[in-house]
Amino acid sequence: MSEIEPNSESNAALPASSTNAPANAEVIPAPVAAALTQPTVAVQPARAGTPRWVPACLVILAVLVVAQWWSAREQAAELRVELARRLQQGDLTNAEAKMTAKEAQDATRDLQTKVGVLESKQIESQSQQLALEQLYQDLSKNRDDWALAEIEQVLSTASQQLQLAGNVPGALIALQNADRSLSRSDKPQFILIRRAIAKDIDRLKALPLLDTTGITLRLDSLIGEVDGMPLLSDEKPSLPATQPKPTRRVDPKAAVATAATGRGRDSQWSATLDDKWQSWSDEMWGEVRQLIRVRTVDTPDALLLSPTQAYYARENLKLRLLNARLALLSRNEGAFRSDLIAAQDEIGKYFDTRAKQTQVAQALLKQVQGSNLSIEMPTLAESLNAVRNYKAKP
């Protein structure tokens, strides 16, 4: 492509004319002058060697460039619009995603709570199922197992009562009931158990009999008699009755014989006088004995008890007897003996031993003290071991 070149001659002429301008010409501004001094492009006719379609191609090329530029601009604008729209949609989608995630978290939290509740209910149902299975297994046992379990419980209770309270009749009843229950089954495998129970029954029957009920009744009777027993400090303690002295009496036959001899009247008067003197002297001596009493007391303090102290002395004796009763029921021979000895000492120290009630109480105490509580109680271990060994068999 050839370029249009400016005419060098015309360009050279222009400055020359400008320099040859008259001095009185108007002053042209510098920008205007610069514009005027610019070289002008003179369209010269095409050279003979350049084709004519070149300018047309240039024009078409320029139009295509402009069109391409305009199309690119339009596409860029559309892209910007589309990008803005997509960004807006992305923001909306992000907000919706955040909302959805929050709802999902809430739903997950609720599900976790429900799952926890379901797990707890499942554990509870499993425990109930295990309990039901255990109950079913217990119910599925046969009557022999139930009978043996009941017999074991009864024998264990009877053994405890025998060792703690010495309840021999209760232990005998428990053993006899167990043997009766086993006899109803009529099975040969129970022979060993029944044999052990029979041995324990014979061992209990061979024990010496202790009348616990009779001893308890005697102690209760003593406790009831304490309030009626006189103390040494009482004002009128009971005294043994004195037999009256025999009075002299006149034989009628002797009186008739004496009267026959002439001396009957004098002897009768003398006998009457002797009788009156004897009765008067006896009454006087009785009154004197009531005024002055002489006693031999080991503890002089017992005579000086006040009414309050006398009340406490009786109550202490009752407590001693009650403690002895409790020791009897619990088979505690040491405490039983010590309480009876202390009660005997209190009776001899504070009560009038010459009174009949006191003597009866002392006699009852001696009878109770003669009871033997030192009886070694056997155990029911043989019967219990027989039952447990049978249950342990597969």
C-alpha positions as CSV (number, residue, x, y, z in Angstrom):
1,M,0.0,0.0,0.0
2,S,1.3,3.4,-0.9
3,E,0.9,6.4,1.3
4,I,0.0,9.8,0.0
5,E,3.1,12.0,0.3
6,P,2.9,15.7,0.6
7,N,4.1,18.0,-2.1
8,S,7.5,19.2,-1.2
9,E,7.3,22.1,-3.4
10,S,4.1,23.5,-2.0
11,N,5.5,22.9,1.4
12,A,8.6,24.9,0.6
13,A,6.6,27.7,-0.9
14,L,4.4,28.2,2.1
15,P,7.1,29.3,4.4
16,A,8.6,31.5,1.9
17,S,5.4,33.4,1.3
18,S,5.0,33.7,5.0
19,T,8.3,35.2,5.4
20,N,7.7,37.6,2.6
21,A,4.6,39.1,4.3
22,P,4.4,42.8,4.7
23,A,5.4,44.3,8.1
24,N,2.1,46.0,8.6
25,A,0.2,42.8,8.4
26,E,-2.0,41.7,11.3
27,V,-0.4,39.5,14.0
28,I,-1.9,36.1,13.7
29,P,-2.1,34.1,16.9
30,A,0.4,31.3,17.4
31,P,-2.1,28.5,17.3
32,V,-3.6,29.9,14.1
33,A,-0.3,30.4,12.6
34,A,0.8,27.0,13.5
35,A,-2.3,25.7,11.8
36,L,-1.7,27.7,8.8
37,T,1.9,26.6,8.6
38,Q,1.0,22.9,8.7
39,P,1.8,21.2,5.5
40,T,-1.2,20.5,3.4
41,V,-1.7,17.2,1.8
42,A,-2.4,17.5,-1.8
43,V,-4.2,14.7,-3.4
44,Q,-2.2,13.8,-6.2
45,P,-3.4,11.6,-8.9
46,A,-2.6,8.0,-8.5
47,R,0.5,6.9,-9.8
48,A,0.4,4.9,-12.7
49,G,1.7,1.8,-10.9
50,T,-0.8,1.7,-7.9
51,P,-4.2,-0.2,-8.5
52,R,-7.4,1.6,-7.8
53,W,-9.0,-1.0,-5.5
54,V,-6.5,-0.5,-2.8
55,P,-8.3,2.5,-1.3
56,A,-11.5,0.6,-1.4
57,C,-9.9,-2.2,0.4
58,L,-8.6,0.1,3.0
59,V,-12.0,1.6,3.5
60,I,-13.6,-1.8,3.7
61,L,-10.9,-2.9,6.2
62,A,-11.6,0.1,8.3
63,V,-15.3,-0.5,8.2
64,L,-14.7,-4.1,9.3
65,V,-12.4,-3.0,12.1
66,V,-15.0,-0.6,13.3
67,A,-17.7,-3.2,13.0
68,Q,-15.5,-5.7,14.9
69,W,-14.8,-3.1,17.6
70,W,-18.5,-2.3,17.9
71,S,-19.4,-6.0,18.1
72,A,-16.7,-6.6,20.7
73,R,-18.0,-3.7,22.7
74,E,-21.6,-5.0,22.5
75,Q,-20.5,-8.4,23.5
76,A,-18.5,-7.0,26.4
77,A,-21.5,-5.1,27.6
78,E,-23.7,-8.2,27.4
79,L,-21.0,-10.1,29.2
80,R,-21.0,-7.5,32.0
81,V,-24.8,-7.6,32.2
82,E,-24.8,-11.4,32.3
83,L,-22.0,-11.5,34.8
84,A,-23.9,-9.1,37.1
85,R,-27.0,-11.2,36.7
86,R,-25.1,-14.3,37.5
87,L,-23.4,-12.7,40.5
88,Q,-26.8,-11.6,41.8
89,Q,-28.2,-15.1,41.3
90,G,-25.1,-16.5,43.0
91,D,-25.8,-14.2,46.1
92,L,-29.4,-15.4,46.2
93,T,-28.3,-19.0,45.9
94,N,-25.7,-18.5,48.6
95,A,-28.3,-17.0,50.9
96,E,-30.7,-19.8,50.2
97,A,-27.9,-22.3,50.8
98,K,-27.2,-20.7,54.2
99,M,-30.8,-20.8,55.1
100,T,-31.0,-24.4,54.0
101,A,-27.9,-25.3,56.0
102,K,-29.3,-23.7,59.1
103,E,-32.5,-25.6,58.7
104,A,-30.5,-28.8,58.2
105,Q,-28.6,-28.1,61.4
106,D,-31.8,-27.6,63.3
107,A,-33.3,-30.7,61.8
108,T,-30.1,-32.6,62.7
109,R,-30.2,-31.3,66.2
110,D,-33.9,-32.4,66.5
111,L,-33.0,-35.8,65.0
112,Q,-30.1,-36.2,67.5
113,T,-32.5,-35.5,70.4
114,K,-35.1,-37.9,69.0
115,V,-32.3,-40.5,68.5
116,G,-31.2,-40.0,72.2
117,V,-34.8,-40.5,73.3
118,L,-35.1,-43.6,71.1
119,E,-31.9,-45.0,72.5
120,S,-33.0,-44.5,76.1
121,K,-36.3,-46.2,75.3
122,Q,-34.4,-49.0,73.6
123,I,-32.2,-49.5,76.6
124,E,-35.3,-49.5,78.8
125,S,-37.1,-51.9,76.6
126,Q,-34.0,-54.2,76.6
127,S,-33.9,-54.1,80.4
128,Q,-37.6,-54.9,80.5
129,Q,-37.0,-57.7,78.1
130,L,-34.2,-59.1,80.2
131,A,-36.4,-58.9,83.3
132,L,-39.2,-60.6,81.4
133,E,-36.8,-63.3,80.3
134,Q,-35.6,-63.8,83.9
135,L,-39.2,-63.9,85.1
136,Y,-40.0,-66.4,82.4
137,Q,-37.1,-68.5,83.4
138,D,-38.1,-68.4,87.0
139,L,-41.7,-69.3,86.1
140,S,-40.4,-72.1,83.9
141,K,-38.8,-73.8,86.8
142,N,-40.6,-76.9,88.0
143,R,-42.3,-77.3,91.3
144,D,-39.3,-79.2,92.8
145,D,-37.0,-76.2,92.4
146,W,-39.6,-74.0,94.0
147,A,-40.1,-76.5,96.9
148,L,-36.3,-76.7,97.5
149,A,-35.9,-73.0,97.5
150,E,-38.7,-72.6,100.0
151,I,-37.3,-75.4,102.2
152,E,-33.9,-73.8,102.1
153,Q,-35.3,-70.4,103.2
154,V,-37.3,-72.0,106.0
155,L,-34.3,-74.0,107.3
156,S,-32.1,-70.9,107.1
157,T,-34.5,-68.9,109.2
158,A,-35.0,-71.8,111.7
159,S,-31.2,-72.1,112.0
160,Q,-30.9,-68.4,112.8
161,Q,-33.6,-68.5,115.4
162,L,-32.0,-71.6,117.0
163,Q,-28.6,-69.9,117.3
164,L,-29.9,-66.5,118.4
165,A,-32.9,-67.3,120.6
166,G,-32.6,-71.1,121.2
167,N,-36.0,-71.6,119.7
168,V,-35.9,-75.4,119.6
169,P,-39.7,-76.0,119.1
170,G,-39.6,-73.6,116.1
171,A,-36.7,-75.4,114.6
172,L,-38.4,-78.7,115.0
173,I,-41.6,-77.5,113.4
174,A,-39.5,-76.1,110.4
175,L,-37.7,-79.4,110.0
176,Q,-40.9,-81.5,110.2
177,N,-42.6,-79.2,107.7
178,A,-39.7,-79.6,105.3
179,D,-39.7,-83.3,105.6
180,R,-43.5,-83.4,105.0
181,S,-43.1,-81.2,101.8
182,L,-40.4,-83.6,100.5
183,S,-42.5,-86.6,101.2
184,R,-45.2,-85.3,99.0
185,S,-42.9,-85.4,96.0
186,D,-42.1,-89.0,96.6
187,K,-38.9,-88.9,94.5
188,P,-35.8,-91.0,95.2
189,Q,-33.4,-88.1,94.7
190,F,-34.8,-86.4,97.8
191,I,-33.7,-89.4,100.1
192,L,-30.4,-87.8,101.0
193,I,-32.1,-84.5,102.0
194,R,-34.7,-86.3,104.1
195,R,-32.0,-88.3,105.8
196,A,-30.1,-85.2,106.8
197,I,-33.4,-83.6,108.0
198,A,-34.1,-86.7,110.1
199,K,-30.7,-86.5,111.7
200,D,-31.2,-82.9,112.7
201,I,-34.6,-83.7,114.1
202,D,-33.2,-86.5,116.3
203,R,-30.4,-84.2,117.4
204,L,-32.9,-81.5,118.5
205,K,-35.1,-83.9,120.3
206,A,-32.1,-85.2,122.3
207,L,-31.5,-81.8,123.8
208,P,-32.5,-81.3,127.5
209,L,-35.8,-79.6,127.9
210,L,-35.6,-76.0,129.1
211,D,-38.9,-74.7,130.5
212,T,-38.5,-71.2,129.2
213,T,-42.2,-70.5,129.5
214,G,-42.3,-71.6,133.2
215,I,-39.3,-69.6,134.1
216,T,-40.7,-66.6,132.4
217,L,-44.0,-67.0,134.3
218,R,-42.1,-67.2,137.6
219,L,-40.2,-64.0,136.9
220,D,-43.4,-62.3,136.0
221,S,-44.9,-63.4,139.3
222,L,-41.9,-62.1,141.1
223,I,-42.2,-58.7,139.4
224,G,-45.9,-58.6,140.4
225,E,-45.1,-59.4,144.1
226,V,-42.4,-56.6,144.5
227,D,-45.0,-53.9,145.3
228,G,-46.4,-56.0,148.2
229,M,-43.1,-56.9,149.8
230,P,-42.4,-54.8,152.9
231,L,-39.2,-52.9,153.3
232,L,-37.0,-52.6,156.3
233,S,-37.8,-48.9,156.4
234,D,-41.6,-49.4,156.8
235,E,-43.2,-48.2,160.0
236,K,-44.9,-51.4,160.8
237,P,-42.9,-54.3,159.5
238,S,-44.6,-57.7,159.9
239,L,-43.5,-59.7,162.9
240,P,-43.8,-63.4,163.5
241,A,-46.9,-64.3,165.5
242,T,-46.2,-65.2,169.2
243,Q,-48.1,-68.0,170.7
244,P,-50.1,-66.9,173.8
245,K,-48.9,-68.4,177.1
246,P,-51.3,-71.0,178.6
247,T,-53.3,-69.7,181.6
248,R,-53.7,-71.6,184.7
249,R,-57.1,-73.3,185.0
250,V,-58.7,-75.0,188.1
251,D,-59.8,-78.6,187.7
252,P,-63.5,-78.9,188.8
253,K,-62.9,-82.2,190.4
254,A,-60.0,-80.8,192.4
255,A,-62.2,-77.8,193.3
256,V,-64.9,-80.2,194.6
257,A,-62.4,-82.2,196.6
258,T,-60.9,-79.0,198.0
259,A,-64.3,-77.6,198.9
260,A,-65.0,-80.9,200.7
261,T,-62.0,-80.4,202.8
262,G,-63.0,-76.8,203.6
263,R,-60.4,-74.9,201.7
264,G,-62.1,-74.7,198.3
265,R,-63.1,-71.0,198.5
266,D,-59.6,-69.8,199.3
267,S,-57.9,-71.8,196.5
268,Q,-60.4,-70.6,193.9
269,W,-59.8,-67.0,194.7
270,S,-56.0,-67.5,194.5
271,A,-56.3,-69.1,191.1
272,T,-58.4,-66.3,189.7
273,L,-55.9,-63.7,191.0
274,D,-53.0,-65.5,189.4
275,D,-54.9,-65.6,186.0
276,K,-55.6,-61.9,186.0
277,W,-52.0,-61.1,187.0
278,Q,-50.7,-63.3,184.2
279,S,-52.9,-61.8,181.5
280,W,-52.1,-58.2,182.6
281,S,-48.4,-58.9,182.6
282,D,-48.6,-60.4,179.1
283,E,-50.4,-57.3,177.8
284,M,-47.9,-55.0,179.4
285,W,-45.0,-57.0,177.9
286,G,-46.6,-56.9,174.4
287,E,-47.0,-53.1,174.6
288,V,-43.4,-52.7,175.7
289,R,-42.2,-54.8,172.8
290,Q,-44.2,-52.6,170.4
291,L,-42.5,-49.5,171.8
292,I,-39.0,-50.8,171.7
293,R,-37.8,-53.1,168.9
294,V,-34.4,-54.6,168.6
295,R,-33.2,-55.8,165.1
296,T,-30.0,-57.0,163.6
297,V,-29.6,-55.3,160.3
298,D,-26.5,-55.7,158.1
299,T,-27.1,-52.4,156.2
300,P,-28.2,-49.6,158.6
301,D,-28.9,-47.3,155.6
302,A,-31.8,-49.5,154.5
303,L,-33.7,-48.3,157.6
304,L,-33.3,-44.6,156.6
305,L,-34.9,-44.8,153.1
306,S,-37.2,-42.0,152.3
307,P,-40.5,-42.8,150.4
308,T,-38.9,-41.7,147.1
309,Q,-35.9,-43.9,147.7
310,A,-38.2,-46.8,148.7
311,Y,-40.0,-46.4,145.4
312,Y,-36.7,-46.4,143.4
313,A,-35.6,-49.5,145.4
314,R,-38.7,-51.4,144.3
315,E,-38.3,-50.2,140.6
316,N,-34.7,-51.2,140.5
317,L,-35.6,-54.7,141.7
318,K,-38.2,-54.9,138.9
319,L,-35.7,-53.8,136.3
320,R,-33.3,-56.5,137.5
321,L,-35.9,-59.1,137.1
322,L,-36.9,-57.8,133.7
323,N,-33.3,-57.9,132.5
324,A,-33.0,-61.5,133.7
325,R,-36.1,-62.3,131.7
326,L,-34.6,-60.8,128.5
327,A,-31.4,-62.7,129.2
328,L,-33.4,-65.9,129.5
329,L,-35.1,-65.3,126.1
330,S,-31.8,-64.5,124.4
331,R,-30.0,-67.5,126.0
332,N,-27.4,-65.2,127.7
333,E,-26.7,-67.3,130.8
334,G,-24.0,-64.9,132.2
335,A,-26.4,-61.9,132.2
336,F,-29.2,-64.1,133.5
337,R,-27.2,-65.3,136.5
338,S,-25.7,-61.9,137.3
339,D,-29.2,-60.2,137.3
340,L,-30.7,-62.9,139.5
341,I,-27.8,-62.6,142.0
342,A,-28.2,-58.8,142.1
343,A,-32.0,-59.1,142.6
344,Q,-31.3,-61.6,145.5
345,D,-28.9,-59.1,147.1
346,E,-31.3,-56.2,146.8
347,I,-34.0,-58.2,148.5
348,G,-31.8,-59.2,151.4
349,K,-30.5,-55.6,151.7
350,Y,-33.7,-53.5,151.5
351,F,-36.6,-55.8,152.2
352,D,-37.8,-57.4,155.4
353,T,-36.8,-61.1,155.0
354,R,-39.0,-62.1,158.0
355,A,-42.2,-61.2,156.0
356,K,-44.0,-64.1,154.2
357,Q,-44.0,-62.3,150.8
358,T,-40.3,-61.8,150.9
359,Q,-39.6,-65.4,151.8
360,V,-41.9,-66.6,148.9
361,A,-40.0,-64.3,146.5
362,Q,-36.6,-65.6,147.7
363,A,-37.8,-69.2,147.3
364,L,-38.9,-68.5,143.7
365,L,-35.6,-66.8,142.9
366,K,-33.7,-69.9,144.1
367,Q,-35.9,-72.1,141.9
368,V,-35.2,-69.9,138.9
369,Q,-31.5,-69.8,139.7
370,G,-31.4,-73.6,139.6
371,S,-32.4,-73.6,135.9
372,N,-29.6,-74.5,133.5
373,L,-29.3,-72.3,130.4
374,S,-25.9,-73.5,129.3
375,I,-27.2,-75.8,126.5
376,E,-25.1,-75.9,123.4
377,M,-27.5,-75.5,120.5
378,P,-26.8,-77.6,117.4
379,T,-26.9,-76.2,113.9
380,L,-29.0,-77.2,110.9
381,A,-25.9,-77.2,108.6
382,E,-26.3,-80.8,107.5
383,S,-29.8,-80.2,106.2
384,L,-28.9,-76.9,104.6
385,N,-25.8,-78.4,102.9
386,A,-27.9,-81.3,101.5
387,V,-30.4,-78.9,100.0
388,R,-27.8,-76.6,98.5
389,N,-25.7,-79.5,97.1
390,Y,-28.8,-80.9,95.4
391,K,-29.6,-77.5,93.9
392,A,-26.0,-77.1,92.7
393,K,-26.2,-80.2,90.6
394,P,-26.7,-79.5,86.8
